């Protein structure tokens, strides 16, 4: 993470609550989803929670790599495509799930595959927000989100001032 960015650490409890809040926002269409496509790897955890909450049993993955060395977004590479069955009707009644939309680059690639699908993320940044149909929390573009699967227990420096003041 570059030193000028803000950090937003997310605990497992908070992420679970936020993913369930996303499921609530999607629940009015719960019976109409024929499948879910999750963008790996970040979308795997919210997909598990949302598929449980909304009783979605068909869960597919699309592998898209955009972050390299965790702190820098680079070239977008599709590592695994979506099963052809879900591409029919441009992905109508398919729910796409990811943890975060940042610049929107990954979302645009997946939207090209499934233009009629509904894209939902737990978190959204301003540059990527136009690509998302439903999200829970918006964070500033210069905020780096630390997801619970990337963290360990450690001392945290205060935002301002020396530790222990």
N, C-alpha and C positions, 0 to 999 in steps of 0.2 A: 504494500500500500504506500503510495507516495506520501511524504510527510505533511503536505498541505490539505489532505483530505480528512474529513470527519469520519469517525468510526461509529458503528451501530451494532454492538454485539447482541445477538439474539439467543436466548436460552432455549433448551428443549421445551420447557413448559410454555414459554411465550410463542414459539413456533407452532406448537400443537394448537394453542388457542387461536392463533391467526389463521392457520389452515382450516380449522373448523369454522371460523367466521367466513372464510371464502366459501366453504360448502353451504353455509346458510344462505349466502347471497346467490348461490346457484340452485338452491333447492326448489325454486318454483318451476324449474325445467327438468327436475331430477328424472322423471319417468320418460322423458323424450330423448335422453342421450343414448345412442346405440353403442357408443364406445368412448373410451378416453385414450388420448395419445399424450404421453408425458415426454418432455424434453429432458434427455439425460445429460448430466447426472443430477443436476439440481432439482428437477421436477419429480424425482422418484419419491422423496419423503412426502411432499404434499399430495402426490397422486395416491399414495397408500391411504392417507387419512381421508381424502375426499372420496375415493372409491368406496371406502367402508361406510362413510356417512350417507352417501347417495345411492348405495347398492349398485354401483357400476361394476360389472363382472368382467367385461372385456377391456383389458388395459394393454395398450401397445406402446412401444417406445420408438422415439426417433433420436438418433445420436447426432448431436451437433456440437462441435467444439469451437469455442470462440475465445475462451480465456486461456492464456498460456502463462505458466509460472504464477498463477493465481492473481496477479495484480495488473495485468495488461491485456486488453482486448486486442486480438489480432485477426488474422484471416479466418473467415467462417469456413468450416469444413463439415460436410455431411458424412458421418461415419457409419450410420445405419439408417436406411430408408424405412418408410412406413409400408405395411402390408397393403398390397393392391386392393383388397376388399374395402378398406377404409377410404380409399381415394375416389370411390364412386360418388357421384353427385357433388363433387368438389369438397367432400367432407361434411356435408350437411348433417346435422345432429351428432357431430363429433365434438367432444370437449377436449381442448388442448390445455395442459397444465404445466406450469413452470414455477420455480421459486421466485424468480425476479425477472423483470424486464428492465434493462439498463439503457443501452442506446437504441434498442429495437432491432438491431441487426439480425440476431438469431430468430426473433419472432417473425421478421419479414421473410426469412428463408422458409420457415415452417408454414407460414400463411400462403406462400406460393404453392406449396404442396396441397394445402387444404383451405382454399380461399373462402369456403362457406362455413368453416368450423368456428366455434366460439373459443376464444383464447382467454384464459384466466391465469393470473399470477397472484402470489401472496403479496409481493412488494412490487412497486413501480417507481421508476425515476422519470423525471419530466421528458427527457428525449425519447424514451420508449413508450410512454403512456398512450400515445395515439394508436399504437398497435394492439392494445389490450382492450378486451370487452368488459372484463370484470377484474377488480383487484381489491385488496383490503387496505393497504397502507402505502402512502406515497412518501418517499424520502428524497432529499435533495440530490442533485446530480453528483455533487462532490462528496457524498457519503459512501463509505465502503461498508457493506453489510457483512458482518462475520456470522456465518451460520453455525448452529451448534455442532454440526458434524465436522467443522473445521477448527473447533476450539478445544482446549483443555483447561483444567482449573489452574489459574495463576493469578498472582497479584496484579491489580490494575492501577496504573498511575492515575492520579486525579486529573481532571480536565484542566484546571488552573491551579498553579502553586505546587510546592514540593510535597512529597508524600508525608503523611503523619502530621500535617499542620493542625 
